[in-house]
């Protein structure tokens, strides 16, 4: 569980299309890392939102956009939560493959790493 950030770290969380950060990691991002109410995606303070409530095609597109952003910002370290695996109801097996091409500055949760490495 991510509770604090280093100077160059960004908290990556799952959001909804309206950017209503009322619960889970989204609420934590709003309370602690500058997530903006009403902004569903992208960089927000020291956090980065990905809409996980609008279906897998939206998640795939937004993760790809996020990975491009992370690659363009090697000076930052992105700490990814288990996006989509809480309120959205997906499993790590469904979400982790979208992160297969993540750069070294993207830190994935253990459950995603296990899927990508083929571990149970």
N, C-alpha and C positions, 0 to 999 in steps of 0.2 A: 504494500500500500504506500502510495506517495503522499507524504505529509508536508514536505518542504521542498524548496528548489534551490539549487546552486545559482550563482550569478548568471550563467548563460543557459539555463535550463528552461524548457517550455513544457507545460502540462497538457497532454493531448487527451481530450475527452469526447464522449459521445453526446450529441445534442439532439434536438428535434427541429423540424423545419421552421418553427416560429421563434426559436431561440429562447424558449421559456425554460430557464435553468432552475427548475423547481425541485429536483431531487438527484440523488446519486452523485456521480462524479461531476455532472454539470453544475449542480448546486455548490459542490466543493470548489469548483473552478471559479464560480461567481463570488463566493465568499472569501476566497483566499488568493486567487491568481488573476483577477481582472477580467474574467469572462463578462461580456456585455449582454444584458437582458435585451432580447430582440435580435441578436446576431447569432444565427445558427451555425455558421461555418467560418473557418479561417482564423487568422491570428487575432487574439483579443487580449490585450495586456500581456501577461506571461503564460497564456494558455492558447490552445488551438482547438477549435470545435470541428467535429465531423458529424453530419446529420446521419444518425443511425435508425431513425424512426420512419423513414420514407421508403424502405425496401432495399433489398440487396443491390439492385442496379445503381441506386443512389450512393450506397456505401462504397461500391467499387469505384465509381467516378470520383467521389470525394477523397477516398484514400489515395487514388492516383494523383490527384491535385496536391494533396498533402505531401506525398513522397517527392514530387517535383519541387515543392517549396523547400522541403528539408534538404534536398540535394543542392539547392541554390544558396543555402545558409549553413555551410559546414562549420561556421563559428558557433552555432547553437547546438544544443543537445536536447532532443525531443523525447520525453518520457511518456510512452503510450500506455493508457489504461486498457482494460479489457473492453474496448468499445464494442457496443452492440450485444454484449453478453449479459446485460442486466435487464433493465426494463424492456429493451427492444426484443429480447427473447431468443437471440441467436446463440450458437455455440462457438467456441474457439475454432472448431473444425471448419465452420462456415466463414469465419472472418479472417483468420490468420493468413490464408493464402493470398489475400489482397496485399499483404505486407512482404511478400516473398522477395521483392526487389528493393527493400529498404536499404538505405545507405548506413554507414557505420555510426552516424550521429543520431540514429533512431533506435531507441531502447525499447524493446518489446516486452510485454509481460511474459512470465514463465509459461503460461498456458499456450500462448501463441508460438513461442520458441519451440515447445515440445511438439506441436503440430508440424511446424516447418521442418523440424529435424526427424520427424517420423517416430517420435517416442510416444509411448502411451501416457 
